[in-house]
Amino acid sequence: MDAAFAIPSRGGIDARGKAMAPTSSKQLIDTELPKAMDMTHHLNRLSKNRNPSSLKELYKYAAIPGMIPLGGGIPHPDVFPFEQLSALTLPVDSVSLDLPRVPEKAKQSLLSWLFGGGKRVDEISIPKYAPNPTATTVQLSTSLQYQAATGPPALPLFLREYVETVYKPAYADWDVLLNVGATDGWAKICQMLLEVGDAVLVEEWTYPGAENAFLPMECEMIPIRMDGEGVLPAHLDEVLGGWKEEERGGKKRPRVFYTIPTGQNPSGATMMGPRKKEVYDVCKKYDIIICEDEPYYTLYVGDWMPKGKKATAEEEHQIETEKKEGKEGKEAFLKALPPTYLTFDTDGRVIRMDTFSKTSCPGSRLGWFTTSPLFIERLTRATESQTQAPSGFATALTTTLLTHWGFDGYIRWLRGIKSTYKQRRDWIIDAIDDNFDLVLDGQEDVGSDEKRAVYDIQGLGKGATCYSKTVGVAEWDEKKGAVGSMKKGGKGPALVSFIPPTAGMFIFLAVHTSHHPKYPKLLLTQTPTEATRTLMDALWRQLAEHHVLVAPGWGFDARGEHSIGGPGIGYFRLSYSTLSYAQCRTAMKIFAEQLDKFFEVKK
């Protein structure tokens, strides 16, 4: 099916598959917004040469009542072996909005012990043939059949309501298109925009899976420096404004910027609205396409608050309001989300990638683009010749679940997910706090020297610095480590530092390798970068041997000049998404013990 015959972004379709005009006032407001600019000049040669499938042009007539289908080579649904697809699903409110910081032991009543009792569940069921089906009916006879590349009609309709309500795009003719997850989506974007040998703008620490999509095209990564909120607009402007093709072997200025703005992988940085507007303005100035990858968007959980710290009145109001069921709690949740780049995009230069991997399940391999009509149409052409529509099982189950929940129900489900990851974020940082002598920014010891303060983690800024709990105090010598007499109340060398994440699943932990007693000796034969890598590899192996597995930071390095990191600092990425409370406690206990041994901290 050609994109021209897919469901339009406003309104719906009738029983014959014809477009219906929009009726709601919300939809009519969009006519007051600008339309997307023509970005045809950004398409690569491959994308410009894609043509609609000639056979699929015929499919638009299939929905006409009374049509006898002699044209399509499709199997008959009667011989599909699946007569009905059923699933037990969790209710939207199955996760509490007020989870305890320390989990309580589950209580079981006598009746539930005698007669069984577990989670509350709902049942959804999808028949092969639904009575009186319409174009948006979910039934196995159509869901499991060959489908248009745009996917089944009902799911995009739901997603358009979600995008319009939550993201609020700043131009009128945006649309959505299903894909087979964000990895597939990003690969299709690369094949639409990039030529062989192009330069691609990325964050200085970036997701290696994204690199795999364009590195085979011999593209060069151009890292943009970051701080604790993401990329620096000034450095982006400097790189683009100072680009000289003759000094770069004829390589043209980059036209594509790949970014993870919320819970950035690996740094955990989250970019808020004012910074996004600055970055957008720079991209508009130099005609850059922003590829906004947002798997962790609704996992924005806010600031970590140390145990015992009292929130401000404003913070307390937001916290308590978000715990409420109903409209008030829903609005507080939506208000707290960072604005998306779409909110500032009046040109249609943002291609946003969303996924159900973090809000439903990764195995569904289901996500969507939100972008301009041109890019939607070209991505549709790519989908026709590559993946086709996403799995009928995944779309049927997901669409039926969302229809069963409704829009407000889905938002309630997302709020429960936020509550879950906030709890797990707090577990891991609380465990760090309990196993280290943790000093937070603004809480440094009065009168202490710099080595016992909170370290500025190059680029990220100040957050928290961890010292050994086993050390009293001794004079700290960069070459010899802790020496001299022990005195009560000291901290020894700074071991690790980090910024408590406000979103996502990760802590980007800076290891102060320059404080290792062997670091000065290594510098006699190695560069600071090599010496840090030597020590970090040794520490990684030591932790793994004690059953604590972390991701080494070098795997996320975009190999440019760093604002985050540098000589004497190495990184580990710690993921807390799947850990239980007990695992968090155990992991950080082992981590603290092994750091003491690694740094040869004297007790």
C-alpha positions as CSV (number, residue, x, y, z in Angstrom):
1,M,0.0,0.0,0.0
2,D,1.3,3.4,-0.9
3,A,1.7,5.9,2.0
4,A,-0.8,8.1,0.2
5,F,-3.5,5.6,1.1
6,A,-2.4,5.1,4.7
7,I,-4.5,6.6,7.5
8,P,-4.1,10.4,7.4
9,S,-2.6,12.0,10.5
10,R,-5.7,13.8,11.3
11,G,-9.2,12.3,11.3
12,G,-9.8,8.6,10.7
13,I,-11.1,6.3,8.0
14,D,-14.5,5.0,7.1
15,A,-15.5,1.4,6.4
16,R,-14.4,1.8,2.8
17,G,-11.0,2.9,3.8
18,K,-11.7,6.5,2.8
19,A,-10.3,9.4,4.8
20,M,-12.6,11.3,7.2
21,A,-12.2,14.9,8.0
22,P,-11.0,15.8,11.5
23,T,-13.8,16.6,13.9
24,S,-12.2,17.5,17.2
25,S,-11.2,21.1,18.1
26,K,-7.7,19.8,19.1
27,Q,-7.2,18.5,15.6
28,L,-8.4,21.7,14.0
29,I,-5.9,23.8,16.0
30,D,-3.1,22.2,13.9
31,T,-4.2,24.2,10.9
32,E,-2.8,27.3,12.7
33,L,0.7,25.7,12.8
34,P,3.2,26.0,10.0
35,K,3.8,23.1,7.7
36,A,7.1,21.2,7.5
37,M,9.8,22.7,5.2
38,D,10.9,20.8,2.1
39,M,13.9,18.7,3.2
40,T,14.4,16.8,0.0
41,H,18.0,18.0,-0.3
42,H,18.8,15.9,2.8
43,L,17.8,12.6,1.1
44,N,20.6,10.4,-0.1
45,R,20.8,8.9,-3.6
46,L,19.5,5.6,-2.4
47,S,16.4,7.1,-0.8
48,K,15.6,9.3,-3.8
49,N,15.6,6.2,-6.0
50,R,13.1,4.3,-4.0
51,N,9.7,3.9,-5.8
52,P,6.4,2.6,-4.5
53,S,5.7,-1.1,-5.0
54,S,3.6,-1.3,-8.2
55,L,1.7,-4.3,-6.9
56,K,0.9,-2.7,-3.6
57,E,-0.6,0.2,-5.5
58,L,-3.5,-2.2,-6.2
59,Y,-4.2,-2.9,-2.5
60,K,-6.0,0.4,-2.1
61,Y,-8.9,-1.0,-3.9
62,A,-9.1,-4.1,-1.7
63,A,-11.2,-2.3,0.9
64,I,-14.0,-1.4,-1.5
65,P,-17.2,-3.4,-0.5
66,G,-18.0,-6.1,-3.0
67,M,-14.5,-6.2,-4.5
68,I,-13.6,-9.8,-5.7
69,P,-9.8,-10.2,-4.9
70,L,-8.2,-12.0,-7.8
71,G,-5.0,-9.8,-7.8
72,G,-3.2,-10.7,-4.5
73,G,-1.0,-13.7,-3.9
74,I,-2.0,-14.1,-0.3
75,P,-2.9,-17.1,1.8
76,H,-6.5,-17.7,3.0
77,P,-7.0,-16.9,6.7
78,D,-9.0,-20.1,7.1
79,V,-5.8,-22.1,7.0
80,F,-4.0,-19.8,9.6
81,P,-3.5,-22.3,12.5
82,F,-4.4,-19.6,15.1
83,E,-8.1,-19.3,15.8
84,Q,-7.8,-17.0,18.8
85,L,-5.0,-15.2,20.6
86,S,-5.4,-14.6,24.3
87,A,-3.2,-13.1,27.0
88,L,-3.4,-12.4,30.7
89,T,-2.3,-8.8,31.2
90,L,-1.6,-6.6,34.2
91,P,-4.1,-3.9,35.1
92,V,-2.9,-0.3,34.5
93,D,-2.8,0.3,38.2
94,S,-0.9,-2.9,39.1
95,V,2.2,-0.9,40.1
96,S,1.9,1.5,43.0
97,L,2.6,5.2,42.5
98,D,4.1,5.3,46.0
99,L,6.6,2.4,46.3
100,P,8.5,2.2,49.5
101,R,12.2,3.2,49.5
102,V,13.0,-0.1,51.3
103,P,10.8,-2.9,50.1
104,E,8.5,-4.4,52.7
105,K,8.1,-8.2,53.2
106,A,5.1,-9.4,51.3
107,K,2.2,-10.3,53.5
108,Q,0.0,-13.3,52.7
109,S,-3.5,-13.8,54.1
110,L,-4.7,-17.2,55.3
111,L,-7.3,-17.3,52.5
112,S,-4.8,-16.6,49.8
113,W,-2.4,-19.2,51.3
114,L,-5.2,-21.8,51.3
115,F,-6.8,-21.1,48.0
116,G,-4.1,-19.3,46.0
117,G,-3.8,-15.7,45.2
118,G,-1.4,-13.8,43.1
119,K,-1.3,-10.7,40.9
120,R,-4.5,-9.3,39.6
121,V,-4.8,-9.9,35.8
122,D,-7.1,-9.0,33.0
123,E,-7.7,-11.1,29.9
124,I,-7.6,-9.8,26.3
125,S,-8.6,-12.0,23.4
126,I,-8.3,-11.6,19.7
127,P,-10.5,-13.7,17.4
128,K,-9.6,-14.8,13.9
129,Y,-12.8,-13.2,12.6
130,A,-14.5,-10.4,14.5
131,P,-18.2,-9.7,14.0
132,N,-18.9,-6.6,11.9
133,P,-15.3,-5.6,11.4
134,T,-14.2,-2.1,10.4
135,A,-10.9,-0.9,9.0
136,T,-9.6,-0.4,12.6
137,T,-10.8,-3.8,14.0
138,V,-8.0,-6.0,15.3
139,Q,-8.6,-9.6,14.2
140,L,-6.2,-12.4,13.3
141,S,-7.4,-12.8,9.8
142,T,-6.0,-9.4,9.0
143,S,-3.3,-9.0,11.7
144,L,-1.6,-12.2,10.6
145,Q,-2.0,-11.5,6.9
146,Y,0.3,-9.5,4.6
147,Q,-0.1,-5.9,5.6
148,A,0.7,-2.5,4.3
149,A,4.2,-1.2,5.3
150,T,2.4,1.4,7.4
151,G,1.1,-1.4,9.7
152,P,-2.5,-1.9,11.0
153,P,-4.6,1.3,11.1
154,A,-5.7,1.2,14.8
155,L,-2.2,1.5,16.3
156,P,-1.1,4.6,14.4
157,L,-4.4,6.2,15.4
158,F,-3.6,5.7,19.1
159,L,0.0,6.9,18.7
160,R,-1.1,10.1,17.0
161,E,-3.3,10.9,20.0
162,Y,-0.4,10.2,22.2
163,V,2.1,12.3,20.3
164,E,-0.3,15.2,19.9
165,T,-1.1,15.2,23.7
166,V,2.3,14.5,25.2
167,Y,4.8,15.8,22.7
168,K,2.9,18.7,21.1
169,P,4.7,19.1,17.8
170,A,5.2,22.6,16.6
171,Y,4.2,22.1,13.0
172,A,0.9,20.9,11.5
173,D,1.6,18.0,9.1
174,W,3.7,15.6,11.2
175,D,2.8,11.9,11.2
176,V,3.8,8.6,12.7
177,L,5.1,5.4,11.1
178,L,5.6,2.0,12.8
179,N,9.0,0.3,12.7
180,V,10.6,-2.9,14.1
181,G,12.1,-1.1,17.1
182,A,14.5,1.8,17.5
183,T,17.5,-0.2,16.1
184,D,15.6,-0.8,12.9
185,G,14.3,2.8,12.9
186,W,17.8,4.3,13.2
187,A,19.2,2.0,10.5
188,K,16.5,3.1,8.1
189,I,17.2,6.8,8.9
190,C,20.9,6.2,8.1
191,Q,20.0,4.6,4.8
192,M,17.7,7.5,4.0
193,L,20.0,10.4,4.9
194,L,23.7,9.3,4.8
195,E,26.0,8.8,1.9
196,V,29.1,6.6,2.1
197,G,31.9,8.6,3.8
198,D,29.6,11.2,5.4
199,A,30.3,12.7,8.8
200,V,27.7,12.2,11.6
201,L,27.3,14.3,14.7
202,V,27.1,12.3,18.0
203,E,27.5,12.9,21.7
204,E,31.0,12.4,23.0
205,W,29.9,9.3,24.8
206,T,27.3,7.5,22.7
207,Y,25.5,4.2,22.3
208,P,27.7,1.7,20.4
209,G,24.6,0.0,18.9
210,A,23.8,3.3,17.0
211,E,27.4,3.4,15.6
212,N,26.9,0.0,14.0
213,A,24.2,1.4,11.7
214,F,26.5,3.9,10.0
215,L,30.1,2.7,10.5
216,P,29.8,0.1,7.6
217,M,29.0,3.1,5.4
218,E,32.5,4.4,6.3
219,C,31.0,7.4,8.0
220,E,33.0,9.4,10.5
221,M,31.8,10.2,14.0
222,I,32.1,13.9,15.0
223,P,31.8,13.9,18.8
224,I,30.2,17.0,20.4
225,R,31.2,17.7,24.0
226,M,28.8,17.3,26.8
227,D,28.1,18.3,30.4
228,G,25.6,17.0,32.9
229,E,22.7,18.0,30.8
230,G,23.9,16.7,27.4
231,V,25.6,18.2,24.4
232,L,27.0,21.8,24.6
233,P,25.3,24.1,22.1
234,A,28.4,26.3,21.9
235,H,30.7,23.4,21.0
236,L,28.1,22.2,18.4
237,D,28.1,25.8,16.9
238,E,31.9,25.9,17.0
239,V,32.3,22.5,15.2
240,L,29.8,23.4,12.5
241,G,30.8,27.0,12.0
242,G,34.5,26.1,11.8
243,W,34.1,23.2,9.4
244,K,36.5,23.5,6.5
245,E,36.2,20.9,3.8
246,E,39.7,21.5,2.5
247,E,41.2,20.7,5.9
248,R,39.1,17.5,6.2
249,G,40.0,15.9,2.9
250,G,36.9,17.3,1.1
251,K,34.5,15.8,3.7
252,K,31.3,17.8,3.7
253,R,29.9,19.4,6.9
254,P,27.7,16.9,8.8
255,R,23.9,17.1,8.2
256,V,22.8,14.5,10.7
257,F,22.9,14.6,14.5
258,Y,22.1,11.5,16.6
259,T,21.2,12.1,20.2
260,I,19.6,10.4,23.3
261,P,18.4,13.4,25.2
262,T,16.7,11.7,28.2
263,G,18.7,9.3,30.5
264,Q,21.4,9.4,27.9
265,N,23.2,6.1,27.3
266,P,25.7,5.9,28.9
267,S,26.1,9.2,30.8
268,G,22.6,9.3,32.3
269,A,22.3,13.0,31.3
270,T,18.9,14.5,30.7
271,M,18.4,17.6,28.6
272,M,15.6,19.9,29.6
273,G,13.7,22.4,27.5
274,P,15.9,25.6,27.4
275,R,19.0,23.6,26.4
276,K,17.0,21.7,23.7
277,K,15.9,25.0,22.3
278,E,19.5,26.2,22.1
279,V,20.6,23.0,20.3
280,Y,17.6,23.2,18.0
281,D,18.5,26.8,17.0
282,V,22.1,25.8,16.2
283,C,20.8,22.9,14.1
284,K,18.4,25.2,12.3
285,K,21.2,27.6,11.6
286,Y,23.3,25.0,9.9
287,D,20.4,22.9,8.4
288,I,21.0,19.8,10.5
289,I,18.5,16.9,10.9
290,I,18.1,16.0,14.6
291,C,17.5,12.2,15.1
292,E,16.0,12.1,18.6
293,D,16.3,8.6,20.1
294,E,14.1,8.4,23.2
295,P,13.8,4.9,24.7
296,Y,14.0,6.3,28.3
297,Y,11.7,9.3,27.9
298,T,9.0,8.2,30.3
299,L,11.6,6.9,32.7
300,Y,12.3,10.4,33.7
301,V,12.2,10.1,37.5
302,G,13.6,13.4,38.8
303,D,16.4,14.1,41.3
304,W,17.6,11.6,43.8
305,M,17.1,12.8,47.3
306,P,19.4,11.5,50.1
307,K,17.7,9.7,52.9
308,G,16.6,12.1,55.6
309,K,16.8,15.2,53.4
310,K,13.7,17.4,53.5
311,A,12.3,18.4,50.1
312,T,11.4,22.0,49.4
313,A,7.7,22.9,49.4
314,E,7.6,22.9,45.6
315,E,9.3,19.5,45.4
316,E,7.0,18.0,48.0
317,H,3.9,19.3,46.2
318,Q,5.1,17.7,42.9
319,I,6.0,14.4,44.6
320,E,2.7,14.1,46.4
321,T,0.6,15.2,43.4
322,E,2.3,12.5,41.2
323,K,1.2,9.9,43.7
324,K,-2.5,10.7,43.2
325,E,-4.7,8.7,41.0
326,G,-6.9,10.3,38.3
327,K,-6.6,13.5,36.3
328,E,-4.5,15.5,38.8
329,G,-1.8,12.9,39.1
330,K,-1.8,12.3,35.3
331,E,-1.3,16.0,34.6
332,A,1.5,16.2,37.2
333,F,3.3,13.3,35.5
334,L,3.0,14.9,32.0
335,K,4.1,18.2,33.3
336,A,7.3,16.7,34.8
337,L,8.4,15.2,31.5
338,P,11.2,17.1,29.6
339,P,10.0,18.8,26.5
340,T,10.9,16.9,23.3
341,Y,12.7,18.4,20.3
342,L,9.3,18.2,18.5
343,T,8.0,20.9,20.8
344,F,10.5,23.4,19.2
345,D,10.5,22.0,15.7
346,T,8.7,24.3,13.3
347,D,10.7,23.1,10.3
348,G,10.1,19.3,10.3
349,R,13.8,18.7,10.8
350,V,13.4,16.3,13.8
351,I,13.0,12.6,13.4
352,R,11.9,11.2,16.7
353,M,12.3,7.5,17.5
354,D,10.1,5.9,20.2
355,T,9.9,2.3,21.3
356,F,7.7,0.0,23.3
357,S,10.8,-1.9,24.5
358,K,11.0,0.0,27.8
359,T,7.2,0.5,28.3
360,S,6.0,-2.9,27.2
361,C,8.7,-5.5,26.3
362,P,11.8,-5.5,24.1
363,G,10.8,-8.8,22.4
364,S,7.8,-7.1,20.8
365,R,10.3,-5.3,18.4
366,L,7.9,-2.5,18.0
367,G,8.4,1.3,17.8
368,W,7.5,4.3,15.8
369,F,8.8,7.4,14.0
370,T,7.3,10.9,14.4
371,T,8.5,13.2,11.7
372,S,7.5,15.2,8.6
373,P,5.5,13.9,5.6
374,L,8.5,13.7,3.4
375,F,10.5,11.5,5.8
376,I,7.5,9.4,6.6
377,E,6.9,8.7,2.9
378,R,10.5,7.8,2.2
379,L,10.8,5.6,5.3
380,T,7.6,3.9,4.2
381,R,9.3,3.1,0.8
382,A,12.3,1.7,2.7
383,T,10.0,-0.4,4.9
384,E,8.2,-1.9,1.9
385,S,11.5,-3.3,0.5
386,Q,13.1,-4.2,3.9
387,T,11.2,-5.3,6.9
388,Q,7.6,-4.8,5.8
389,A,5.2,-4.0,8.6
390,P,6.1,-5.1,12.2
391,S,5.0,-8.6,13.4
392,G,1.3,-9.1,13.3
393,F,1.4,-10.9,16.7
394,A,3.2,-7.9,18.2
395,T,0.9,-5.3,16.7
396,A,-2.3,-7.2,17.4
397,L,-1.4,-7.8,21.1
398,T,-0.1,-4.2,21.6
399,T,-3.0,-2.6,19.9
400,T,-5.6,-4.7,21.7
401,L,-3.8,-4.0,25.1
402,L,-3.8,-0.2,24.4
403,T,-7.4,-0.3,23.3
404,H,-8.3,-2.2,26.4
405,W,-6.5,0.3,28.6
406,G,-7.5,3.4,26.8
407,F,-5.4,6.5,26.5
408,D,-5.6,7.5,30.2
409,G,-5.0,3.9,31.2
410,Y,-1.8,3.8,29.2
411,I,-0.6,7.0,30.9
412,R,-1.4,5.4,34.2
413,W,0.7,2.4,33.2
414,L,3.6,4.7,32.3
415,R,3.4,6.3,35.7
416,G,3.8,2.9,37.3
417,I,6.9,2.3,35.3
418,K,8.3,5.6,36.4
419,S,7.6,4.7,40.0
420,T,9.4,1.3,39.5
421,Y,12.6,2.8,38.0
422,K,12.6,5.6,40.6
423,Q,12.6,3.0,43.3
424,R,15.4,1.0,41.7
425,R,17.5,4.2,41.1
426,D,17.1,5.0,44.8
427,W,18.1,1.5,45.8
428,I,21.4,1.5,43.9
429,I,22.4,5.0,45.1
430,D,21.3,4.3,48.7
431,A,23.5,1.1,48.5
432,I,26.4,3.2,47.3
433,D,25.8,5.7,50.1
434,D,25.7,2.9,52.7
435,N,28.9,1.2,51.5
436,F,31.0,4.3,50.8
437,D,31.7,7.5,52.6
438,L,29.6,9.5,50.2
439,V,30.1,13.3,50.0
440,L,27.5,15.3,48.0
441,D,28.0,18.6,46.3
442,G,27.4,21.4,48.8
443,Q,28.1,19.1,51.8
444,E,31.9,19.0,51.7
445,D,33.6,18.9,55.0
446,V,34.2,22.4,56.3
447,G,37.9,23.2,56.3
448,S,38.8,20.0,54.4
449,D,41.4,20.2,51.6
450,E,40.4,19.6,48.0
451,K,41.2,15.9,48.0
452,R,38.4,15.4,50.6
453,A,35.8,17.4,48.7
454,V,33.4,16.6,45.9
455,Y,35.3,16.2,42.7
456,D,34.3,18.0,39.6
457,I,33.9,15.2,37.1
458,Q,35.3,16.8,34.1
459,G,32.3,18.0,32.0
460,L,29.6,16.4,34.1
461,G,30.0,18.8,37.0
462,K,29.8,18.0,40.7
463,G,27.5,15.4,42.1
464,A,28.8,12.9,44.6
465,T,32.3,11.6,45.4
466,C,32.9,8.2,47.2
467,Y,35.6,7.6,49.7
468,S,36.5,4.4,51.5
469,K,34.6,3.8,54.7
470,T,37.4,1.7,56.1
471,V,39.9,4.6,56.3
472,G,40.2,6.9,59.2
473,V,42.4,9.5,57.9
474,A,46.0,9.7,56.8
475,E,48.1,12.0,54.7
476,W,47.4,11.1,51.1
477,D,50.4,10.8,48.9
478,E,49.7,10.5,45.1
479,K,52.6,8.0,44.8
480,K,52.5,6.1,48.0
481,G,48.8,6.2,48.8
482,A,47.6,6.5,52.4
483,V,50.6,7.1,54.7
484,G,51.3,8.3,58.2
485,S,49.3,8.0,61.3
486,M,45.6,7.2,61.2
487,K,43.2,9.7,62.7
488,K,39.5,9.3,63.2
489,G,37.1,10.9,60.7
490,G,39.1,11.1,57.5
491,K,38.3,9.8,54.0
492,G,41.6,8.8,52.2
493,P,41.6,9.1,48.4
494,A,38.6,9.8,46.3
495,L,37.7,6.5,44.6
496,V,34.8,7.2,42.4
497,S,32.4,10.0,41.5
498,F,29.1,10.2,39.7
499,I,26.1,12.4,39.0
500,P,22.9,10.8,40.4
501,P,20.8,10.1,37.2
502,T,17.4,11.7,36.8
503,A,16.2,9.3,34.1
504,G,17.0,6.0,32.3
505,M,18.7,2.9,33.8
506,F,22.3,3.8,34.2
507,I,24.9,5.4,36.5
508,F,28.0,6.6,34.7
509,L,30.7,6.1,37.3
510,A,34.0,8.0,37.1
511,V,36.9,6.1,38.6
512,H,39.8,8.3,39.8
513,T,42.6,6.2,38.3
514,S,45.0,9.1,38.9
515,H,44.7,8.3,42.7
516,H,45.9,4.7,42.2
517,P,49.4,4.2,43.7
518,K,50.7,2.6,40.4
519,Y,49.4,5.4,38.2
520,P,52.6,7.6,38.4
521,K,54.8,4.6,37.5
522,L,52.6,3.8,34.6
523,L,53.0,7.3,33.2
524,L,56.7,6.6,32.8
525,T,55.9,4.3,29.8
526,Q,52.3,5.1,28.9
527,T,50.2,8.1,28.1
528,P,47.6,9.2,30.7
529,T,44.9,7.6,28.5
530,E,46.8,4.3,28.2
531,A,47.6,4.3,31.9
532,T,43.9,4.8,32.7
533,R,42.9,2.0,30.3
534,T,45.4,-0.4,31.9
535,L,44.0,0.3,35.4
536,M,40.4,0.2,34.3
537,D,40.8,-3.1,32.5
538,A,42.4,-4.6,35.6
539,L,39.6,-3.3,37.9
540,W,37.0,-4.6,35.5
541,R,38.5,-8.1,35.6
542,Q,38.8,-8.0,39.4
543,L,35.1,-7.1,39.7
544,A,34.0,-9.8,37.3
545,E,36.0,-12.4,39.2
546,H,34.0,-11.4,42.2
547,H,30.7,-11.7,40.3
548,V,30.0,-8.0,39.7
549,L,29.7,-7.2,36.0
550,V,29.8,-3.7,34.8
551,A,30.1,-2.2,31.3
552,P,33.5,-0.6,30.6
553,G,33.2,3.0,29.6
554,W,35.6,2.8,26.6
555,G,32.9,0.9,24.7
556,F,30.8,4.1,24.6
557,D,33.6,6.5,23.7
558,A,33.0,8.4,20.4
559,R,36.8,8.9,20.3
560,G,36.9,12.6,20.3
561,E,38.3,15.3,22.6
562,H,36.4,15.0,25.9
563,S,34.7,17.4,28.2
564,I,33.5,14.4,30.2
565,G,36.5,12.4,31.3
566,G,40.1,12.9,30.4
567,P,43.5,12.0,31.9
568,G,43.3,10.1,35.2
569,I,39.6,9.3,34.9
570,G,38.0,6.1,33.7
571,Y,34.4,5.1,33.5
572,F,32.1,2.2,34.2
573,R,28.4,2.2,33.2
574,L,26.3,0.6,36.0
575,S,22.7,-0.6,35.1
576,Y,20.2,-0.9,37.9
577,S,17.1,-1.7,35.9
578,T,16.8,-5.4,36.7
579,L,18.4,-5.7,40.1
580,S,16.5,-6.6,43.2
581,Y,17.0,-4.6,46.4
582,A,19.2,-7.4,47.8
583,Q,21.3,-7.6,44.6
584,C,21.9,-3.8,44.8
585,R,23.1,-4.2,48.4
586,T,25.3,-7.1,47.6
587,A,26.8,-5.6,44.5
588,M,27.8,-2.4,46.1
589,K,29.2,-4.1,49.1
590,I,31.5,-6.2,46.8
591,F,32.2,-3.1,44.8
592,A,33.4,-1.1,47.8
593,E,35.5,-4.0,49.1
594,Q,37.2,-4.5,45.8
595,L,37.8,-0.8,45.3
596,D,39.6,-0.7,48.6
597,K,41.8,-3.6,47.5
598,F,42.4,-2.2,44.1
599,F,43.4,1.2,45.4
600,E,45.5,-0.5,48.1
601,V,43.6,1.5,50.7
602,K,45.2,0.9,54.1
603,K,42.8,0.2,56.9
